[in-house]
């Protein structure tokens, strides 16, 4: 007798052992098999001794062994004693589009079986949908009145030896992905999606849900819990308990789809749109106002006064209207569509969001603002506030801190999406549930977090994501939909991946609003910003070229005729990319390759001419990565910088100050050893007229170091530079204002003790 893995859906936390007597026989005439359009996937439903079961195969191989179906309501217990009523199938083959995403055209080609059973006078309908890349089913209770869902009996019975990738439940979905073997899975509680490897990686099955928070708050998201006998049970998370362990329902009623993507290769898994297909069509007729795009965002790199999570003295800077204007200016120079203004904007005293919207509009930049589920607060996503914010001209809202895996939480998300659609506002959710394809119904939902991402690199929010975690996401969470990981983090001191891997995330991780984590004062000095200048947020086509969960990924995405390739790895490796796999046209292309440098804190750029028959060979460091653009016309470049610069190595050095090689610095050099034994650097600058000028200091430091500057031999003035650059290998800018004389001026930097290292000084001449 062999053991089997069973995933059982039960809507309460009471353990129930499922036992089917072997004497039961399939009820005559009740067995119904439904095949996908190409015949590769089949689902069979049947009654056995009055109890309802199903099985699923792919290419003849068993994906789900004999598993139970059923519900218990206050009116009827559809566990046993059921009778077959009727069945019938429908099929369709449609295409549709959603603004943004991993492909420009979605194909919805499926077959649906309606299977009806009765118990007494009560009926239960099961809608089983089969696709070439998976299946989904939901329950439907007809009638009128009120009922309560007490239990859901659904099971997934895995083939022997099945293991997979998941993590313990957390209502923000900010868990670290890990592998569970067949033994540990039996005694674990995991969230969904859960990626199962079946028959030694012959098949991949991603277990998740669809149509969850766009169905009137009918249900809660669910988790999988193991028990003895390799029996795993499906239940609501802990959040539902505060409203009662039962699901309250008005008839007619339907559950979310229990969705399983099933493929025999990882490329088909990555490309699946099963969860979107299991959702109703768009409720928004005109989607022309929904525009995915990249965004500048200051919260991660510039902690604001008053944030209770920030240790005293750590990276605290004022959060002001004036500073957000700087972000607008940078976004405009990069061609980014948006600036996301995070929590704290209500406290501004030097301007308003309405002012910022007007300023940004003149530069073709839109504004998203942070909101919360606490509707009675100034930030609350209430109808009153949303209406007011829309009148200011914002483009969308980032609704944060929902963290509520209940019917109530799902109802809130849908109500926000619904009203935002009415106001022509885009929305994305943070600290909220995983996506289940709801953006097909509400395409103004342009993303969600639902992932342990870059914010965890902040020193006070462990655990930090690892390369193993990062290389699992493309095969799990990101398959379901846009994922706001907030990538490309460079200035954190607790780095555990390379700059190459961080840049690759801008391509590997798909989201319709890519909020780049780091500061404009970092990106303005970094070679990888050239690529961020041109990388899009919407894709026409996606191809997985290589990869394995938790090991590595090589993802190619097409926008128009340009191909972008992102490669990420845990262990050091060399990736080989035959460009024939991209179906390039004839003629020469230029390949711009940004790869790991000698260490993880630098990247190198290689440009070459390639054709469709060329092969790229790229070495990756451990926890490293690379990003590539293949194009005939698009040229990555740094944004326009209006400052006039003076190199530190060409300035006047004194004391111990000396020139040091620096791979990330302008001209490959910086000045170090300042503050020791009178070390100083003096710049000679020239301006056309006397007046106040913006002065930009490019510096490197792994901690907070405040310099003095002396202007034209005058007294020292202390510059309170509160932000480190992350290390002595990462360049950051600090802008201040100095009153300069017409003609020549001297600006001397010195330190009372060990100081930051200096790359160059910039003067903004109007």
Buried (B, 14 or more C-beta within 10 A) or exposed (E): EEEBBBBBBBBBEEEBEBEEEEEBEEBEEBBBEBBBBEEBBBBBBBBBBBBBBBBBBBEEBBBBBBBBBBBBBEBBBBBBBBEBEEBEBEEEEEEBBBBBBBBBEBBBBBBBBBBBBBBEEBBBBBBBBBBBBBBBBBBBBEEEEEBBBBBBBBBBBBBBBBBBBBBEBBBBBBBBBBBBEBEEBBEBBBBBBBBBBBBEEEBBBBBBBBBBBBBBBBBBBBBBBBBEEBBBBBBBBEBBBEBEBBBBBEBEBBBBBBBBBBBBEBBBBBBBBBBBBBBEEBBBEEBEEBBBBBBBBBBBBBBBEEBEEBEEEBBBBBBBBEBBBBBBBBBBBBBBBBBBBBBBBEEBEEBBBBBBBBBBBEEEBBBBBBBBBEBEEEBBBBEEBBEEBBEBBBBBBBBBBBBBBBBBBBBBBBBBBBBBBEBBBBBBBBBBBBBBBBBBBBBBBBBBBBBBBBBBBBBEEEEBBBBBBBBBBBBBBBBBBBBBBBBBBBBBEEBBBBBBBBBBBBBBBBBBBBBBBBBBBBBBBBBBBBBBBBBBBBBBBBBBBBBBBBBBBBBBBBBEBBBBBBBBBBEEBEBEBEBEBBEBEEEEBBBBBBBBBEEBBBBBBEEEEBEBEBEBEBEBBBBBBBBBBBBEEBEBEBBEEEBBBBBBBBBEBBBBBBBBEBBBBBEEBBBBBBBBEEBBBBBEBBBEEEEEBBBBBBBBBBEBBBBBBBBEEEEBEEBEBBBBBBBBBBBBBBEBEBEBEEEEBBBBBBBEEBBBBBBBBBBBBE
